[in-house]
Amino acid sequence: MSPRMPSRRTVLGGLVSTALAAPVPAFAGAGAPRIVALDWVSAASLAALGVMPVAAPELPRYAQIVVEPALAPGVQELGLRAEPNLERIARLRPDAILTDGELAPLEARLNRIAPVHRFQPHAFDGRDQIATGMAALDGLGRTVGLERQVNDYLARAQAAFDGAARLPAIDRRPAYVISLIDGRRCLVFTADGLFQAVLDRLGIANAWTGTGSAFGHLTVTLDQLAARPEARLINIGHVPLVRAALAMRQPVLSSLPAIRAGRVTLLPEVLFYGGIPAALRFLHLLTDALQAEHAA
């Protein structure tokens, strides 16, 4: 008897999981640089490359909002993202410090501790978010001596995105991508954000045609999601809140065409400006959900 061939879902899941799974985390002493990350995206990107930051801010909230790549227990807490503990950074004696540029007034002081490098994978000028994120990771690798790790990771990420483009068994109708705030309002994610860059690889159009913030979102009332009655609704994060709202049949939410037709996909938290690791997490969660719905 010939062996059973794996399904495309199994193959894609393996590609995305492989891209998300970093090598065994390395700390200084194992040939890796000691890098402090002053923002979540820098921390997640380092972890995705298999090189844990020695310290990062707001670790409990990172675990709730960013989720993966998970940070190792040995990563030190730096306090608030807007007010990192400079004394603790100095005591850690890092080889480099990564920042997204939001702490520019502190960079002169930080440079006296270790060289500061800006890492910002989010495009604010309409460029493709995935291409921009990959270019930013490539630059990071050359800056801090992680070229091999970056090349390996980007190859796995590209394979995952290429595999997603060939998936046959998913609903490719236009979609509103939202994050529910309450029974009347939500964040809606626009066509120039990170999530849409993933949907573009899947051949899924954004049902929302308006513009938003520099990070690709804006707050709207739920009734505005009725403009495209044929669209799917993809909610990211706050899953217990959404389930409760649906169970309570809150009037505005329940009246939406996507809700009435059962075209709703609930996904856990994904950082909407998180670069390639977040894009891969969204890809994995969404394709798993859409294929499960198709098979049901």
Secondary structure, 3 states (H helix, E strand, C coil): CCCCCCCHHHHHHHHHHHHHCCCCCECCCCCCCCEEECCHHHHHHHHHCCECCCEECCHHHHHHHCCCCCCCCCCEECEECCEECHHHHHHHCCCEEEECCCCHHHHHHHHCCCCEEECCCCCCCCCCHHHHHHHHHHHHHHHHCCHHHHHHHHHHHHHHHHHHHCCCCCCCCCEEEEEECCCCEEEEECCCCHHHHHHHHHCCCECCCCCCCCCCEEEEEHHHHHCCCCCEEEEECCHHHHHHHHHCCCHHHHCCHHHHHCCEEEECCCCCCCHHHHHHHHHHHHHHHHHHHHHC
